[in-house]
Amino acid sequence: MTLEKVLEIAGELIDNDNIPKEGLTISYTLDKDIHRKLDEELFYKTNNSHSNFKHNKTIEVNLGGITFLFEIL
């Protein structure tokens, strides 16, 4: 799972008018290496280079009103 893939999934859901988005939460359980890579990718895309990365056990991202949760397997 990469940030690009998450954005692709979100785009497909947002563009599909047949899917109700209100209160929609999608949860993924990822192995620890993929989870960490996604966490780092999100961190460095949303923070300045002077911030220190701290790995989170749960990642929560809201895109277009859809909540994505990523947890460690």
Rosetta constraint file for C-alpha pairs under 8 A:
AtomPair CA 1 CA 5 HARMONIC 6.18 0.50
AtomPair CA 1 CA 6 HARMONIC 7.20 0.50
AtomPair CA 1 CA 34 HARMONIC 6.60 0.50
AtomPair CA 1 CA 35 HARMONIC 8.00 0.50
AtomPair CA 1 CA 38 HARMONIC 6.99 0.50
AtomPair CA 2 CA 6 HARMONIC 6.38 0.50
AtomPair CA 2 CA 37 HARMONIC 7.89 0.50
AtomPair CA 2 CA 38 HARMONIC 5.79 0.50
AtomPair CA 2 CA 41 HARMONIC 7.95 0.50
AtomPair CA 3 CA 7 HARMONIC 6.20 0.50
AtomPair CA 3 CA 38 HARMONIC 6.44 0.50
AtomPair CA 3 CA 41 HARMONIC 6.92 0.50
AtomPair CA 3 CA 42 HARMONIC 6.93 0.50
AtomPair CA 4 CA 8 HARMONIC 6.18 0.50
AtomPair CA 5 CA 9 HARMONIC 6.19 0.50
AtomPair CA 6 CA 10 HARMONIC 6.14 0.50
AtomPair CA 7 CA 11 HARMONIC 6.01 0.50
AtomPair CA 7 CA 63 HARMONIC 8.00 0.50
AtomPair CA 8 CA 12 HARMONIC 6.29 0.50
AtomPair CA 9 CA 13 HARMONIC 6.31 0.50
AtomPair CA 10 CA 14 HARMONIC 6.02 0.50
AtomPair CA 10 CA 63 HARMONIC 6.58 0.50
AtomPair CA 10 CA 64 HARMONIC 7.41 0.50
AtomPair CA 10 CA 66 HARMONIC 7.44 0.50
AtomPair CA 11 CA 15 HARMONIC 6.00 0.50
AtomPair CA 12 CA 16 HARMONIC 6.25 0.50
AtomPair CA 13 CA 19 HARMONIC 6.80 0.50
AtomPair CA 14 CA 21 HARMONIC 7.59 0.50
AtomPair CA 14 CA 64 HARMONIC 6.71 0.50
AtomPair CA 20 CA 24 HARMONIC 7.40 0.50
AtomPair CA 21 CA 65 HARMONIC 6.64 0.50
AtomPair CA 21 CA 66 HARMONIC 6.24 0.50
AtomPair CA 22 CA 65 HARMONIC 6.95 0.50
AtomPair CA 22 CA 66 HARMONIC 7.51 0.50
AtomPair CA 23 CA 65 HARMONIC 7.86 0.50
AtomPair CA 23 CA 66 HARMONIC 7.23 0.50
AtomPair CA 23 CA 67 HARMONIC 8.00 0.50
AtomPair CA 24 CA 65 HARMONIC 7.70 0.50
AtomPair CA 24 CA 66 HARMONIC 5.39 0.50
AtomPair CA 24 CA 67 HARMONIC 6.40 0.50
AtomPair CA 25 CA 66 HARMONIC 5.92 0.50
AtomPair CA 25 CA 67 HARMONIC 4.60 0.50
AtomPair CA 25 CA 68 HARMONIC 5.81 0.50
AtomPair CA 25 CA 69 HARMONIC 7.29 0.50
AtomPair CA 26 CA 66 HARMONIC 7.56 0.50
AtomPair CA 26 CA 67 HARMONIC 6.21 0.50
AtomPair CA 26 CA 68 HARMONIC 4.88 0.50
AtomPair CA 26 CA 69 HARMONIC 6.15 0.50
AtomPair CA 27 CA 68 HARMONIC 5.85 0.50
AtomPair CA 27 CA 69 HARMONIC 4.58 0.50
AtomPair CA 27 CA 70 HARMONIC 5.91 0.50
AtomPair CA 27 CA 71 HARMONIC 7.70 0.50
AtomPair CA 28 CA 68 HARMONIC 7.70 0.50
AtomPair CA 28 CA 69 HARMONIC 6.12 0.50
AtomPair CA 28 CA 70 HARMONIC 4.85 0.50
AtomPair CA 28 CA 71 HARMONIC 6.30 0.50
AtomPair CA 29 CA 70 HARMONIC 5.81 0.50
AtomPair CA 29 CA 71 HARMONIC 4.84 0.50
AtomPair CA 29 CA 72 HARMONIC 5.54 0.50
AtomPair CA 29 CA 73 HARMONIC 5.25 0.50
AtomPair CA 30 CA 34 HARMONIC 6.26 0.50
AtomPair CA 30 CA 35 HARMONIC 5.52 0.50
AtomPair CA 30 CA 70 HARMONIC 6.84 0.50
AtomPair CA 30 CA 71 HARMONIC 6.12 0.50
AtomPair CA 30 CA 72 HARMONIC 5.15 0.50
AtomPair CA 30 CA 73 HARMONIC 5.23 0.50
AtomPair CA 31 CA 35 HARMONIC 6.04 0.50
AtomPair CA 31 CA 72 HARMONIC 5.72 0.50
AtomPair CA 31 CA 73 HARMONIC 5.02 0.50
AtomPair CA 32 CA 36 HARMONIC 6.05 0.50
AtomPair CA 32 CA 72 HARMONIC 5.52 0.50
AtomPair CA 32 CA 73 HARMONIC 6.64 0.50
AtomPair CA 33 CA 37 HARMONIC 6.26 0.50
AtomPair CA 34 CA 38 HARMONIC 6.17 0.50
AtomPair CA 35 CA 39 HARMONIC 6.11 0.50
AtomPair CA 35 CA 70 HARMONIC 7.23 0.50
AtomPair CA 35 CA 71 HARMONIC 7.20 0.50
AtomPair CA 35 CA 72 HARMONIC 6.32 0.50
AtomPair CA 36 CA 40 HARMONIC 6.11 0.50
AtomPair CA 36 CA 55 HARMONIC 6.63 0.50
AtomPair CA 37 CA 41 HARMONIC 6.08 0.50
AtomPair CA 38 CA 42 HARMONIC 6.13 0.50
AtomPair CA 39 CA 43 HARMONIC 6.08 0.50
AtomPair CA 39 CA 55 HARMONIC 6.64 0.50
AtomPair CA 39 CA 56 HARMONIC 7.13 0.50
AtomPair CA 39 CA 59 HARMONIC 6.85 0.50
AtomPair CA 40 CA 44 HARMONIC 6.12 0.50
AtomPair CA 40 CA 53 HARMONIC 7.03 0.50
AtomPair CA 40 CA 55 HARMONIC 7.38 0.50
AtomPair CA 41 CA 45 HARMONIC 6.15 0.50
AtomPair CA 42 CA 46 HARMONIC 6.20 0.50
AtomPair CA 43 CA 47 HARMONIC 5.83 0.50
AtomPair CA 43 CA 53 HARMONIC 6.89 0.50
AtomPair CA 44 CA 48 HARMONIC 6.93 0.50
AtomPair CA 44 CA 49 HARMONIC 7.08 0.50
AtomPair CA 47 CA 51 HARMONIC 6.56 0.50
AtomPair CA 57 CA 71 HARMONIC 6.29 0.50
AtomPair CA 57 CA 72 HARMONIC 6.52 0.50
AtomPair CA 58 CA 69 HARMONIC 6.93 0.50
AtomPair CA 58 CA 70 HARMONIC 5.74 0.50
AtomPair CA 58 CA 71 HARMONIC 4.90 0.50
AtomPair CA 58 CA 72 HARMONIC 7.27 0.50
AtomPair CA 59 CA 68 HARMONIC 7.95 0.50
AtomPair CA 59 CA 69 HARMONIC 5.69 0.50
AtomPair CA 59 CA 70 HARMONIC 5.02 0.50
AtomPair CA 59 CA 71 HARMONIC 6.63 0.50
AtomPair CA 60 CA 67 HARMONIC 6.85 0.50
AtomPair CA 60 CA 68 HARMONIC 5.68 0.50
AtomPair CA 60 CA 69 HARMONIC 4.68 0.50
AtomPair CA 60 CA 70 HARMONIC 6.54 0.50
AtomPair CA 61 CA 67 HARMONIC 5.71 0.50
AtomPair CA 61 CA 68 HARMONIC 5.13 0.50
AtomPair CA 61 CA 69 HARMONIC 6.64 0.50
AtomPair CA 62 CA 66 HARMONIC 5.44 0.50
AtomPair CA 62 CA 67 HARMONIC 4.41 0.50
AtomPair CA 62 CA 68 HARMONIC 6.17 0.50
AtomPair CA 63 CA 67 HARMONIC 6.50 0.50
AtomPair CA 63 CA 68 HARMONIC 7.74 0.50
